Amino acid sequence: MKKQKLLMATTAISALLASSSLMAIEKGDILINARILNVAPDVDTNQVKAGGAALAAPAGIDVDDANSLGVDITYMMTDNFGVELMLDTSSKHDITGTGNLSGVDIGEVSVLPPSVIAVWHFMPKNNIRPYVGAGINYTIFFDDSTTNEFTSTMDVVLGGGVTSTDVSVDDAFSIIVQAGLDIDINKDWYVSFDAKYIDMDTTADIKVNGAKAAKVNFDVNPLVLGVGIGTKF
């Protein structure tokens, strides 16, 4: 009896996966996905350096998670292969201290990560369509700013005289990989689940009283998780 139930369940799942799709995709289609995103940087160990040397009291920075919205536009070159343009809106991330600066709210930065990705759809004619992709990302960092707390901390660390601080993060080219799943709702719309990983490293420069005082090289490596809705033209 158990074997019969298992066979029936397996047959039902196989029939679902093999069924005619509500929205088959094919060469020449344009897919548009609107997503809600969570951007979660995974900052590797890093250390602030002044004059090319690590500080005697080790200190580093971390970048917190943030949410944003995104739109992906994919042109299908063949039934299986497409080229995707990722046009996420900017996300604003808090920068916090690590090591000797642990607990210090350093500042914040806005991030804009346009990307071009080659995508392979495994089952374009199905109603459940997994895909993978890889491509090039260019991340733009802007609206960098520091807090009064960080300025006060640097004043103490440097023995007084600090009236202003600033931080700037360099833009970066990176490799981006992704995996996702589209599930048809009807012949016009589908829901989309997507995960992207960006292998990114960059440099942040720290200024004190308008002069460059230190820098930190660090890997950002964000994981971008998205859920949304899509259609095709």
BADREN-135076 format. One record per residue (C-alpha): residue number from 0; x, y, z. Coordinates in nm, 4 decimals. Layout:
BEGIN
    n         u         v         w
  NUM         X         Y         Z
...
// end
This chain:
BEGIN
    n         u         v         w
    0    0.0000    0.0000    0.0000
    1    0.2802    0.2361    0.0911
    2    0.4560    0.1548   -0.2357
    3    0.1374    0.2329   -0.4285
    4    0.0992    0.5705   -0.2535
    5    0.4633    0.6515   -0.3193
    6    0.4225    0.5542   -0.6858
    7    0.1091    0.7700   -0.7170
    8    0.2842    1.0695   -0.5556
    9    0.5888    1.0278   -0.7797
   10    0.3665    1.0000   -1.0863
   11    0.1740    1.3146   -0.9883
   12    0.4935    1.5158   -0.9370
   13    0.6364    1.3911   -1.2666
   14    0.3147    1.4838   -1.4448
   15    0.3276    1.8332   -1.2956
   16    0.6878    1.8885   -1.4027
   17    0.6262    1.7472   -1.7478
   18    0.2940    1.9202   -1.8085
   19    0.2435    2.1824   -2.0747
   20    0.3481    2.5172   -1.9354
   21    0.1060    2.8003   -1.8913
   22    0.3730    3.0365   -2.0234
   23    0.6397    2.8653   -2.2314
   24    0.9388    3.0847   -2.3150
   25    1.1156    3.0782   -2.6495
   26    1.3653    3.2575   -2.8693
   27    1.2843    3.6280   -2.9059
   28    1.0885    3.6609   -2.5794
   29    1.1616    3.9478   -2.3413
   30    1.1198    3.8554   -1.9741
   31    1.0701    4.1270   -1.7130
   32    1.0923    4.0500   -1.3395
   33    1.0192    4.2954   -1.0573
   34    1.1666    4.1805   -0.7271
   35    1.1935    4.2619   -0.3578
   36    1.5577    4.2088   -0.2605
   37    1.7651    4.1491    0.0489
   38    2.1327    4.2398    0.0030
   39    2.3511    4.0647    0.2615
   40    2.7257    4.1478    0.2439
   41    2.9636    3.8844    0.3791
   42    3.2656    4.0983    0.4611
   43    3.5866    3.8986    0.5067
   44    3.8492    3.9767    0.7689
   45    4.0055    4.3133    0.6955
   46    4.2246    4.5651    0.8720
   47    4.2533    4.9416    0.8619
   48    4.5971    5.0543    0.7475
   49    4.7642    5.3930    0.7865
   50    5.0638    5.4744    0.5684
   51    5.0585    5.1197    0.4267
   52    5.0986    4.9568    0.7693
   53    4.8355    4.7943    0.9863
   54    4.7388    4.9880    1.2969
   55    4.8974    4.8743    1.6231
   56    4.5461    4.8241    1.7625
   57    4.3727    4.6167    1.4904
   58    4.0521    4.7694    1.3517
   59    3.8318    4.6930    1.0532
   60    3.4890    4.7613    0.9069
   61    3.1727    4.5637    0.8372
   62    2.8762    4.6392    0.6084
   63    2.5229    4.5627    0.7270
   64    2.2353    4.4058    0.5306
   65    1.9804    4.6221    0.3466
   66    1.6650    4.5817    0.1377
   67    1.5915    4.7228   -0.2068
   68    1.3834    4.6740   -0.5208
   69    1.5031    4.5364   -0.8518
   70    1.4051    4.4877   -1.2137
   71    1.5644    4.2223   -1.4353
   72    1.5158    4.2297   -1.8137
   73    1.6109    3.9171   -2.0102
   74    1.6208    3.8759   -2.3882
   75    1.6025    3.5125   -2.4988
   76    1.8649    3.4524   -2.7696
   77    1.7467    3.0904   -2.8029
   78    1.4777    2.8880   -2.6280
   79    1.7246    2.8106   -2.3467
   80    1.9817    3.0901   -2.3509
   81    1.9157    3.4519   -2.2590
   82    2.1043    3.7716   -2.1705
   83    1.9842    3.9464   -1.8556
   84    2.0289    4.3110   -1.7585
   85    2.0024    4.3551   -1.3814
   86    1.8755    4.7023   -1.2898
   87    1.8346    4.6987   -0.9123
   88    1.7572    5.0215   -0.7308
   89    2.0162    5.1475   -0.4831
   90    2.0384    5.0080   -0.1306
   91    2.1736    5.2010    0.1677
   92    2.4044    5.0132    0.4058
   93    2.5322    5.1006    0.7519
   94    2.9088    5.0727    0.8032
   95    3.0158    4.9544    1.1480
   96    3.3513    4.8984    1.3126
   97    3.5238    4.5715    1.3991
   98    3.8257    4.4892    1.6129
   99    3.9369    4.7974    1.8059
  100    3.6436    4.9877    1.6525
  101    3.3874    4.7212    1.7466
  102    3.0498    4.8750    1.8289
  103    3.1287    5.2083    1.6599
  104    2.8731    5.3317    1.4050
  105    3.1100    5.4571    1.1345
  106    2.8660    5.5784    0.8711
  107    2.6674    5.4664    0.5698
  108    2.6978    5.4183    0.1932
  109    2.4540    5.3734   -0.0953
  110    2.5142    5.0980   -0.3507
  111    2.3996    5.0595   -0.7134
  112    2.4970    4.7245   -0.8761
  113    2.4071    4.7065   -1.2502
  114    2.5008    4.3711   -1.4069
  115    2.4923    4.1817   -1.7363
  116    2.4336    3.8080   -1.6939
  117    2.4234    3.5117   -1.9329
  118    2.1338    3.2867   -1.8254
  119    2.0546    2.9238   -1.9091
  120    1.6939    2.8039   -1.8666
  121    1.6836    2.4254   -1.8284
  122    1.3150    2.3680   -1.9092
  123    1.1850    2.6667   -2.1092
  124    0.8624    2.4907   -2.2123
  125    0.7707    2.3852   -1.8595
  126    0.5487    2.5605   -1.6043
  127    0.8328    2.5318   -1.3495
  128    1.1567    2.6677   -1.4954
  129    1.4902    2.6514   -1.3068
  130    1.7827    2.8541   -1.4393
  131    2.1442    2.9459   -1.3660
  132    2.3640    3.2289   -1.4851
  133    2.6963    3.4104   -1.4628
  134    2.8160    3.7519   -1.5711
  135    2.9818    4.0839   -1.4937
  136    2.8805    4.3283   -1.2214
  137    2.9854    4.6905   -1.1760
  138    2.8996    4.8248   -0.8312
  139    2.8793    5.2005   -0.7771
  140    2.9234    5.3317   -0.4223
  141    2.7912    5.6812   -0.3506
  142    2.6526    5.9082   -0.0761
  143    2.9289    5.7900    0.1588
  144    2.9125    5.9636    0.4974
  145    3.0407    5.9257    0.8532
  146    2.8730    5.9788    1.1900
  147    2.9492    6.2160    1.4751
  148    3.0205    5.9045    1.6820
  149    3.3009    5.8028    1.4453
  150    3.4452    6.1547    1.4447
  151    3.4451    6.1589    1.8265
  152    3.6095    5.8152    1.8358
  153    3.8850    5.9251    1.5984
  154    3.9387    6.2371    1.8089
  155    4.0083    6.0156    2.1087
  156    4.2231    5.7675    1.9117
  157    4.4380    6.0438    1.7603
  158    4.4683    6.2420    2.0800
  159    4.2454    6.5383    1.9928
  160    4.2133    6.7941    1.7166
  161    3.9773    6.5916    1.4958
  162    3.6883    6.8090    1.3734
  163    3.5681    6.6078    1.0728
  164    3.5899    6.2637    0.9158
  165    3.4862    6.1167    0.5832
  166    3.4816    5.7748    0.4156
  167    3.4725    5.6897    0.0448
  168    3.4375    5.3418   -0.1081
  169    3.5805    5.2703   -0.4527
  170    3.3560    5.1408   -0.7321
  171    3.4308    4.7807   -0.8294
  172    3.4046    4.5323   -1.1177
  173    3.3038    4.1827   -1.0034
  174    3.1906    3.8380   -1.1130
  175    2.8243    3.7577   -1.0430
  176    2.6590    3.4136   -1.0423
  177    2.2952    3.3277   -0.9924
  178    2.0382    3.0503   -0.9628
  179    1.6624    3.0851   -0.9708
  180    1.3222    2.9357   -1.0316
  181    1.0197    3.0711   -1.2215
  182    0.6755    2.9212   -1.1528
  183    0.3788    3.0081   -1.3742
  184    0.0659    3.1600   -1.2219
  185   -0.1215    3.1812   -1.5525
  186   -0.0419    3.2460   -1.9186
  187    0.0583    3.6073   -1.8469
  188    0.2387    3.6042   -1.5101
  189    0.4818    3.3963   -1.3052
  190    0.6439    3.4188   -0.9622
  191    1.0219    3.4223   -0.9426
  192    1.2706    3.3185   -0.6741
  193    1.6323    3.4170   -0.7250
  194    1.9705    3.4129   -0.5500
  195    2.2744    3.6037   -0.6742
  196    2.6285    3.6027   -0.5350
  197    2.8726    3.8835   -0.6198
  198    3.2435    3.8102   -0.5711
  199    3.3472    4.1663   -0.4894
  200    3.6495    4.3337   -0.3319
  201    3.7064    4.7064   -0.2928
  202    3.8868    4.9735   -0.0926
  203    3.7546    5.2298    0.1537
  204    3.9539    5.5482    0.2203
  205    3.9153    5.7238    0.5545
  206    3.9818    6.0970    0.5805
  207    4.0411    6.3008    0.8935
  208    4.0126    6.6806    0.8778
  209    4.0004    6.6539    0.4979
  210    4.3255    6.4576    0.4646
  211    4.3561    6.0875    0.3831
  212    4.4433    5.9115    0.7068
  213    4.3871    5.5400    0.6447
  214    4.2434    5.2838    0.4085
  215    4.0990    4.9355    0.4312
  216    4.0909    4.6697    0.1595
  217    3.8020    4.4294    0.2074
  218    3.5891    4.1672    0.0325
  219    3.2180    4.2566    0.0321
  220    3.0826    3.9378   -0.1329
  221    2.7088    4.0111   -0.1037
  222    2.4394    3.7458   -0.1353
  223    2.1317    3.8971   -0.3009
  224    1.8049    3.7093   -0.2410
  225    1.4979    3.8107   -0.4382
  226    1.1316    3.7191   -0.4738
  227    0.9044    3.8813   -0.7271
  228    0.6683    3.8577   -1.0176
  229    0.7388    3.8467   -1.3894
  230    0.5823    3.8521   -1.7335
  231    0.6988    3.8226   -2.0947
  232    0.6599    4.0178   -2.4176
// end
